Structure formats: C-alpha cells, structure tokens
Amino acid sequence: MVNLSLWRKRFFSRIREIEEEIDRATEELFREIKEEELRRNYIIPLYNIRENEREYIISIDIPGVNKEDINLELQKDKLILEGPCNIKLPSGRGNCYKLAIELTEPIEPEKVRARYKNGVLEISILKKAEERRKIRIE
C-alpha cells in the first residue's frame, strides 16, 4: 500500500524545487539583459508582433518619448526604431530606445501606418500581395 502522505510530501517538495529553479533562471536572464543594456547604454523596448495573411501589427512600448522625437524607418526587410527616453529609470539603464525587427515576408513600404498613444507605438505593415496571373495553356 502506498503511503499517500509521503508521496504528497515528495511531490510538492519537487514542485517547490522546480519553482526555485525557474526563479533562479529568470533572475539570471534579467541580470544578463540589464548588464547588456548598461554596456550598450540603450534600452531594447518590449514589443509584440501579431501577424495574419494580410499584415504585420507591431506594438512597441516606449514610454517617455515625445511623438516628434521617434525615428521610425524601413530599411529593406527591417523596421528600425530609435527614440530618446525622457523619463528617469530607477535602474539607471540607457537614455534612449533602439530596436530593429526583421520582417520575414515582402511588404508594401508605401502602406505602412504608425500611431503613438499612451507610450505605445502601434505599426501596421501590409504584406506584399502574391502576384498571380493566369497562364494560357497551348
């Protein structure tokens, strides 16, 4: 007969060990990110990329930036963002944001729209439509 109390104790002990392992790995990752940002003296902002068959929708968190100070460019297959961080960060991290995002599919550069509101820059980039044509069979 299995001693349920002992099994339960071992089970939850192992769960606690896994949680501690995850905490250590997370702390180490964020420490490495912070050290890298301090060396570079700029901040890589948090961002999210959503994609469907028609477009990319990219949201970038850049609080403390005036809309007029945001530099957003398309260079071939890359979206590049730079902007000064005008708020004092408690961590003492860099004083500007920099980010480069590679786009995996051809896009329509003339059909890019961007909107900045409440510290979030939202960019919509249309993908290039596949060229299709009817082929005459002889």
C-alpha positions, 0 to 999 in steps of 0.5 A: 500500500502506498503511503499517500502522505509521503508521496504528497510530501515528495511531490510538492517538495519537487514542485517547490524545487522546480519553482526555485529553479525557474526563479533562479533562471529568470533572475539570471536572464534579467541580470544578463539583459540589464548588464547588456543594456548598461554596456550598450547604454540603450534600452531594447523596448518590449514589443509584440508582433501579431501577424495574419495573411494580410499584415504585420501589427507591431506594438512597441512600448516606449514610454517617455518619448515625445511623438516628434522625437521617434525615428521610425524607418524601413530599411529593406526587410527591417523596421528600425526604431530609435527614440530618446527616453525622457523619463528617469529609470530607477535602474539607471539603464540607457537614455534612449530606445533602439530596436530593429525587427526583421520582417520575414515576408515582402511588404508594401513600404508605401502602406505602412501606418504608425500611431503613438498613444499612451507610450505605445507605438502601434505599426501596421505593415501590409504584406506584399500581395502574391502576384498571380496571373493566369497562364494560357495553356497551348 
